Amino acid sequence: MLQQLLSRLAPPPPGRAHDGLFSTFAPDGATAATLRALYHQYDDAYPDEPAPPQYVQFRALVDWITEYEHQPDGLGLQRMRAAYVSCFEKHDAFRVTLKLWRHDPQFRDALVAARRAVVAELAPREAADMARRRHFSRWRECRDAPLDIEGETRLALIQQMSADDWHEIVRRWKWDHGHAEIEWITQQRACDRATALYALLSLRPSRFANHSAPPSEQKLEGFVCALASRLENGFYPNAEFALDLSMRQHAAFAAEIRALLATGRSPWRVPADLLDHEGSRLPAPRYTIEDGRIQFHYEHWLRHLAP
């Protein structure tokens, strides 16, 4: 009786108004494999790759269920499925789940608490996402805006750009489009050292240093060797830019440099400290590239050129 009275006094669980925050992963019911995949989804995440609150709360619930089941009643998998519904499914499925567990108030309360925690964290993110969508609402205008430089080829356009633009082009370059443009950029003394370093490491040069690159990529070997040689020999006098890498990308690039240095040969003796050079500023590009097409960088266009 006391438990019933307390449940009546408690605030109702989150309702249908929050359905926009949730996405169904398993509309026909979560299998054990799905539950396992969701639990381990962010096992190898870096500190700058925080798990979304649904995953955090689901994992916490599963851990609690495992501890709660110190006297197993054979309902562990069903409880984990209920945890999945509470953290990922929309309101109708959640409401049904609460009814199914009404005779286990402790577990039902845990489901409601997890749902509330997910909503509390996702609601501000939804507002931030809406603000971001508003900010980028003129992206198509920017994409279609005529450039203020002319050239018959991408390279002709790139040759009229600044070092800031070159850095942006290299960061967004798809190697399926070839390497002639990046080769030209990295041959210029005005190219920032961070730009050249990013170009080299994004190509995973250890494959060429260790002669393990597939035949389809052998055409890149000359370019990669020449670029590594320029970095090894201090070709680039400008080192203004910070690389601003994610932790995952930094780890991958650091592993590449270690593999290059392990060869003990030129041109692979790239100074290890280049990767952690802080620079004096971030690039401020006027142009960018999208699917091989040169266009204005959105932030520059919005601030300086948008009608």
MARDO-213160 format. One record per residue (C-alpha): x, y, z; residue in three letters. Coordinates in steps of 0.25 Angstrom, whole numbers, padded with zeros to 4 digits, always signed. Each point is the difference from the previous one (the first is absolute). Layout:
XYZAla/...
END
This chain:
+0000+0000+0000Met/+0011+0010+0004Leu/+0007-0003-0014Gln/-0013+0003-0007Gln/-0002+0013+0007Leu/+0015+0004-0003Leu/-0002-0003-0014Ser/-0012+0009-0001Arg/+0008+0011+0006Leu/+0012-0002-0010Ala/+0000+0009-0012Pro/-0005-0007-0013Pro/+0011-0006-0009Pro/+0004+0007-0012Pro/-0011-0001-0011Gly/-0003+0001-0015Arg/+0005+0014-0001Ala/+0014-0004+0001His/-0001-0011-0011Asp/+0008+0009-0010Gly/+0012-0003+0009Leu/-0001-0015-0002Phe/+0004-0009-0012Ser/-0005-0014-0001Thr/+0012-0010-0003Phe/-0008-0013+0001Ala/-0015+0002-0003Pro/-0002-0015+0000Asp/+0006-0002+0014Gly/+0015+0001+0004Ala/+0008-0013-0002Thr/+0011-0004+0010Ala/+0010+0003-0011Ala/-0007+0014-0002Thr/+0001+0002+0015Leu/+0014-0004+0001Arg/+0004+0009-0012Ala/-0007+0012+0007Leu/+0007-0003+0013Tyr/+0014+0000-0006His/-0002+0011-0011Gln/+0009+0010+0007Tyr/+0010-0010+0006Asp/+0012+0006-0008Asp/-0005+0015+0001Ala/+0010+0010+0003Tyr/-0003+0011+0010Pro/-0004+0010-0011Asp/-0010-0010-0005Glu/-0010+0000+0011Pro/-0011-0011-0001Ala/-0014+0006-0002Pro/-0008-0001+0013Pro/-0009-0011-0006Gln/+0012-0009+0000Tyr/+0005+0005+0013Val/-0013-0003+0007Gln/-0002-0013-0007Phe/+0014-0005+0004Arg/-0003+0004+0015Ala/-0013-0007+0000Leu/+0006-0013-0005Val/+0011+0001+0010Asp/-0010+0002+0011Trp/-0009-0011-0005Ile/+0013-0009+0000Thr/+0002+0004+0015Glu/-0015-0001+0003Tyr/+0000-0014-0005Glu/+0008-0005+0011His/-0011-0010+0002Gln/-0004-0003-0014Pro/-0014-0002-0004Asp/+0002-0003-0014Gly/-0005+0014-0004Leu/+0013+0006-0003Gly/-0001+0001-0015Leu/-0015+0005+0001Gln/+0005+0011+0010Arg/+0011+0004-0010Met/-0010+0001-0011Arg/-0008+0009+0009Ala/+0012+0009+0002Ala/+0002+0001-0015Tyr/-0014+0004-0002Val/+0001+0011+0012Ser/+0012+0006-0006Cys/-0002-0001-0015Phe/-0015-0002-0004Glu/-0011+0010-0001Lys/-0011+0002+0010His/-0010-0011-0004Asp/+0010-0011+0001Ala/+0005+0006+0013Phe/-0014+0001+0006Arg/-0002-0015-0003Val/+0013-0004+0006Thr/-0004+0008+0013Leu/-0013-0008+0001Lys/+0007-0013-0002Leu/+0009+0003+0012Trp/-0010+0006+0009Arg/+0001-0011+0010His/+0015+0002+0002Asp/+0000+0015+0005Pro/+0015+0001+0002Gln/+0003-0004-0014Phe/-0011+0008-0006Arg/+0005+0012+0008Asp/+0014-0002-0006Ala/-0006+0000-0014Leu/-0007+0013+0003Val/+0013+0006+0006Ala/+0008-0004-0012Ala/-0011+0006-0010Arg/+0000+0013+0008Arg/+0015+0001-0001Ala/+0000-0002-0015Val/-0010+0010-0002Val/+0007+0010+0009Ala/+0013-0001-0008Glu/-0006-0001-0014Leu/-0010+0012+0001Ala/+0011+0011+0001Pro/+0007-0008-0011Arg/-0012+0001-0009Glu/-0001+0015+0002Ala/+0015+0001-0004Ala/-0003-0009-0012Asp/-0011+0010-0004Met/+0009+0012+0002Ala/+0011-0007-0009Arg/-0011-0003-0011Arg/-0004+0014+0000Arg/+0015+0005-0001His/+0002-0009-0012Phe/-0014+0003-0006Ser/+0007+0008-0012Arg/+0010-0011-0003Trp/-0006-0002-0014Arg/+0001+0015-0003Glu/+0014-0001+0004Cys/+0003-0012-0009Arg/-0007+0007-0012Asp/+0007+0013+0002Ala/+0009+0004-0012Pro/+0015+0000+0004Leu/+0008+0013-0001Asp/+0011-0008-0007Ile/+0001-0006-0013Glu/+0006-0012-0006Gly/-0003-0012-0009Glu/+0005-0011+0009Thr/+0001-0002+0015Arg/+0015+0002+0000Leu/-0002+0013-0007Ala/-0009+0005+0011Leu/+0009-0006+0011Ile/+0012+0008-0005Gln/-0007+0013+0003Gln/-0003-0003+0014Met/+0007+0003+0013Ser/+0007-0010+0010Ala/-0012+0000+0009Asp/-0009-0005-0012Asp/+0011-0010-0004Trp/-0001-0006+0014His/-0015-0001-0001Glu/+0001-0007-0013Ile/+0010-0010+0005Val/-0009-0003+0012Arg/-0012-0003-0008Arg/+0007-0006-0012Trp/-0005-0014-0005Lys/+0011-0008-0006Trp/-0009-0006-0010Asp/+0001+0013-0007His/+0015-0002-0002Gly/+0012+0007+0006His/+0005+0011-0011Ala/-0007+0011+0008Glu/+0006-0004+0013Ile/+0014-0002-0006Glu/+0000+0014-0005Trp/-0005+0006+0013Ile/+0011-0008+0008Thr/+0011+0004-0010Gln/-0002+0015+0004Gln/+0009+0006+0010Arg/-0012+0009+0005Ala/-0007-0013+0004Cys/-0001-0001+0015Asp/+0007-0012+0006Arg/-0012-0005+0007Ala/-0007-0001-0014Thr/+0011-0008-0006Ala/+0000-0009+0013Leu/-0014-0003-0001Tyr/+0000-0003-0015Ala/+0012-0010+0003Leu/-0006-0007+0012Leu/-0014-0001-0006Ser/+0006-0009-0011Leu/+0005-0010+0011Arg/+0014+0001-0005Pro/+0005-0012+0008Ser/-0006-0008-0011Arg/+0010+0005-0010Phe/+0012+0001+0010Ala/-0002-0015+0003Asn/-0004-0004-0015His/-0013-0005+0004Ser/-0009+0010-0008Ala/-0009-0008-0010Pro/+0003+0001-0015Pro/-0011+0009-0002Ser/+0006+0011+0008Glu/+0014-0001-0005Gln/-0002+0012-0008Lys/+0000+0008+0013Leu/+0014-0005+0004Glu/+0008+0011-0007Gly/-0009+0011+0006Phe/+0000-0006+0014Val/+0016-0001+0000Cys/+0002+0014-0005Ala/-0010+0006+0010Leu/+0007-0008+0011Ala/+0013+0005-0004Ser/-0004+0014+0000Arg/-0005-0001+0014Leu/+0012-0008+0005Glu/+0009+0011-0006Asn/-0007+0013+0005Gly/-0005+0004-0013Phe/-0012+0008+0006Tyr/+0004+0013+0007Pro/-0015+0003+0004Asn/-0005-0007+0012Ala/-0012+0009+0004Glu/-0011-0010+0000Phe/-0005-0009+0011Ala/-0004-0014-0005Leu/-0012+0000+0009Asp/-0002-0016+0000Leu/-0009-0008+0007Ser/+0006-0010+0010Met/-0003-0012-0009Arg/+0007+0007-0012Gln/+0011+0005+0008His/+0003-0015+0005Ala/-0001-0005-0014Ala/+0010+0011-0005Phe/+0009-0003+0011Ala/+0000-0015-0003Ala/+0004+0004-0014Glu/+0012+0009+0004Ile/+0005-0011+0009Arg/-0001-0010-0011Ala/+0008+0009-0009Leu/+0011+0003+0010Leu/+0001-0015+0003Ala/+0005-0002-0014Thr/+0012+0009+0003Gly/+0001+0004-0014Arg/-0002+0013-0008Ser/-0009+0005-0005Pro/-0008-0005+0012Trp/+0007+0007+0011Arg/-0011+0010+0002Val/+0002+0007+0014Pro/-0009-0006+0010Ala/-0003+0014+0007Asp/-0007+0006-0013Leu/-0013-0007+0004Leu/-0001+0007+0013Asp/+0004+0014-0005His/-0011+0009+0006Glu/+0002+0011-0011Gly/-0005+0014+0002Ser/-0014+0000-0006Arg/-0010-0009-0007Leu/-0002+0002-0015Pro/-0011+0010-0005Ala/-0003-0005-0014Pro/-0008+0008-0010Arg/-0002-0013-0009Tyr/-0003-0015+0002Thr/-0002-0012-0008Ile/-0013-0009+0000Glu/+0000-0012-0008Asp/+0011+0005-0009Gly/-0007+0013-0002Arg/+0007+0013+0004Ile/-0010+0010+0007Gln/+0000+0010+0011Phe/+0003-0004+0014His/-0014+0001+0007Tyr/+0005+0008+0012Glu/+0008+0010-0009His/-0012+0002-0009Trp/-0010+0002+0011Leu/+0008+0010+0007Arg/+0005+0008-0012His/-0007-0003-0013Leu/-0014-0005+0003Ala/-0011+0010-0005Pro/
END
